[in-house]
Amino acid sequence: MSEESGARPRGTAAGWPGAAEVTAWTDAYFNRTKSTVGKFGDARVTYAVFMRRPVVCAPRLAVDWLRAVAAERGIEIKIEQRYREGQWVGAGEPMLYVTGSFYNLVDLETLLLMKLGPACVAAYNAFTMCADLPKVAFLAMDARHCAGTEMAEIMAYAASVGSDRARRKVGAIGFIGNATDATAHYFGKERGMGTMPHALIGYAGSTVRAAEMFHETFPDQNLTVLVDYFGQEVTDSLAVCRRFPQLAAEGRLSVRLDTPGGRFVEGLDPPGSYAVIERHNPQAIRGYRDETQLRYLIGTGVSAAAIFHVREKLNEAGFEKVRIVASSGFGPAKCRIMAEAEAPLDVVGTGSYLPERWGETYATADIVEYDGTRRVKVGREFLFRK
């Protein structure tokens, strides 16, 4: 499908930098190429844009930016988007063909690739996480891990694309919201979601008091309470439930596990963790597991055993409707282990769909046609239009 150039409001990842700032942010050799082409004569070229690894297509911010700059410059470009947003793209498959004036396109490559590659990898990660845990709701908590607001927008957008694919493919719940107001619209919301950080509990002096303060301030909101601050995940979970029995009975109360990797959840140790998994899903511990996988199952921090353990204690006390929110390192690998263990999760709060190996996010663009003649460097002939 082809798209013509059009503008998007400034101040977003898709709207910045504007045409006047492009020169300062692009690679010098592209700027010098532009000057050379300006001296010796323009050509009509076609770029093929691709990635070296499989990804989920998340081109909207990159394409919107390209169209916005084209509109500012008063030039016409043709963008042929070979994959719809959210489609799977194989390694080396051109996602976009961009055709127009060499003089006006050559200095845009750097910024176009910046906005495309990371989004596609993050969308891939978000998709796999949601697909592995289709009955779990996700909250995007990436903003604090991002290198600036532009990256935060790209990552939130990517999570929404990956989530939408998981909904289509496996009926997943996917990402139901995120942490910041600025990017909530990608998830169909007006506001970011969340209740309290550890700092509020430290300020209040107790987990129960922090819950009381939040509920008094926001009485109409559902209540999610962090329960690991004092190392008493079970004790404080039950104390909060007993303090708010009506919210607990209505399913409006959640406890959030964010136990650090330096200790076990209250009441667990290595033998106890093995025993919990044996009670609930003995097959999860059978067969080969590397050290990281074992940690996700029965180790310190928020393990599958920890989630089963807290669920047991809540149910034994009659709080079956209280939900468990888990956070702390829930990337693709950890989500996969949680799925295999069938851990009783209700919600995952995570920013760990951000690309772990940044080198995998590098998108590439090569010109494949000059004034209608097919030409590309040797080894990249696979980019020619079929």
C-alpha positions, -999 to +999 in steps of 0.1 A: +000+000+000+012+035-007+009+066+014+014+103+004+031+128+025+013+146+053+020+164+086+017+155+123+018+180+151+053+189+165+064+178+200+061+141+195+086+114+184+069+115+150+072+153+148+107+160+159+132+170+147+116+193+121+130+201+087+151+230+101+169+207+126+176+177+104+211+188+093+223+190+129+211+155+138+220+135+106+253+118+098+278+142+082+284+120+052+247+123+043+249+161+045+280+161+023+263+138-002+234+162-003+258+190-012+275+169-038+242+159-054+231+195-054+262+204-074+261+176-099+223+171-104+195+154-087+182+118-093+149+100-085+158+072-061+141+044-042+153+033-008+146-002+006+144-002+044+149-035+063+162-052+094+186-081+099+163-100+123+127-110+125+105-082+139+069-070+142+063-041+119+060-008+138+066+019+113+040+045+121+062+070+140+090+068+114+066+071+085+047+100+101+079+118+107+091+113+071+058+126+058+059+156+082+094+166+070+083+162+034+054+185+040+076+211+056+100+209+027+072+211+002+084+179-016+066+148-028+076+114-017+061+080-022+061+055+007+053+019-002+046+001+031+050-036+023+037-048+057+008-036+077+014-023+112+016-054+135+026-079+108+055-103+112+085-093+091+113-117+083+150-109+085+161-090+054+126-083+041+121-047+030+094-031+052+094+002+032+103+014-002+107+052-002+109+070-035+117+106-043+144+132-049+178+120-038+187+155-028+158+158-005+159+122+009+195+116+015+198+135+048+167+119+063+181+083+065+197+086+099+166+099+117+142+076+098+162+045+110+164+058+146+126+058+148+120+025+130+144-002+143+139+000+181+101+002+177+100-030+156+121-050+181+102-037+211+069-046+194+083-081+187+091-085+224+058-072+236+040-095+212+058-126+225+052-117+261+015-111+256+012-142+235+029-164+261+007-151+288-026-145+270-048-144+301-026-119+319-031-081+316+000-060+310+009-025+321+036-007+302+061+007+327+089+015+303+092+053+308+117+052+336+140+030+316+140+052+285+167+076+273+145+106+271+109+114+262+112+106+225+123+071+232+095+068+258+070+075+231+085+051+207+085+023+233+049+029+243+038+029+207+058-004+201+041-021+231+007-012+218+015-026+184+029-059+198-001-061+221-026-056+193-009-084+173-012-108+203-049-100+206-055-108+170-034-139+169-041-156+202-069-136+219-046-122+245-056-095+269-023-077+262-014-042+274-044-025+290-026+007+298+007+024+307+023+045+334+023+080+318-004+104+306+016+114+276+015+081+259-018+067+274-035+073+241-017+044+225-036+021+248-069+037+243-067+056+276-067+093+287-045+088+317-016+067+329-023+039+354-007+031+387-011+036+424+020+038+446+058+035+445+079+022+474+085+058+484+049+063+495+052+033+518+084+046+533+067+080+538+037+064+554+057+041+577+037+010+570+021-008+541-013-006+555-010+031+562+002+038+527-029+019+514-052+040+537-036+073+525-040+064+489-076+052+493-085+084+512-070+104+484-085+084+455-116+066+470-131+057+436-100+040+422-092+003+425-063-002+450-030-019+441-006-021+470+031-029+470+038-055+496+075-061+495+089-029+512+093-045+546+101-080+534+067-092+546+048-100+513+024-124+530+019-106+563+014-072+547-008-086+519-032-102+545-031-070+566-042-049+537-069-073+528-083-073+563-082-035+564-102-033+531-124-064+532-151-048+509-125-039+482-111-074+485-145-091+482-154-069+451-121-078+433-110-042+435-079-049+456-046-061+442-012-068+458+019-061+438+050-083+442+082-065+433+106-084+456+142-077+448+165-104+435+186-104+467+161-123+488+132-147+488+096-138+493+085-140+529+082-176+540+102-192+511+137-206+507+151-230+481+135-261+495+102-243+501+102-230+466+107-264+451+078-277+473+055-250+461+062-258+424+058-295+432+023-289+446+011-268+417+029-278+385+056-305+391+063-308+354+076-272+353+107-282+373+114-314+353+139-315+325+167-291+317+167-256+331+196-232+329+205-210+359+183-181+348+153-202+341+156-219+376+158-185+392+125-175+375+109-207+387+122-212+423+148-185+430+149-152+448+128-122+437+095-125+420+096-162+410+068-185+399+071-202+433+067-168+450+035-160+431+020-195+439+030-190+475+013-156+479-018-169+460-020-199+485-019-176+515-045-153+501-069-181+493-064-198+526-074-165+543-106-162+522-093-136+498-097-155+465-108-124+446-077-103+455-055-101+424-018-105+421+003-079+402+039-089+395+068-067+384+106-069+383+123-080+351+093-095+333+109-097+298+102-123+271+123-150+288+107-146+322+072-144+308+078-177+289+088-194+321+058-180+339+036-194+312+052-229+314+048-229+352+012-216+348+019-191+376-014-175+389-007-140+376-034-114+370-013-084+359+023-079+349+038-044+351+069-042+329+092-021+308+113-051+300+101-054+264+127-027+257+154-043+234+180-060+255+207-062+228+206-028+212+226-039+182+196-059+170+176-027+167+197-013+138+175-008+108+192-003+074+184+015+042+199+010+008+191+027-025+179+001-050+169+023-079+185+054-095+162+071-121+145+038-127+176+017-131+180-011-105+214-008-088+225-018-053+258-028-036+268-064-042+253-087-016+221-067-012+203-078-044+176-094-022+163-059-017+151-054-052+114-054-057+102-088-067 
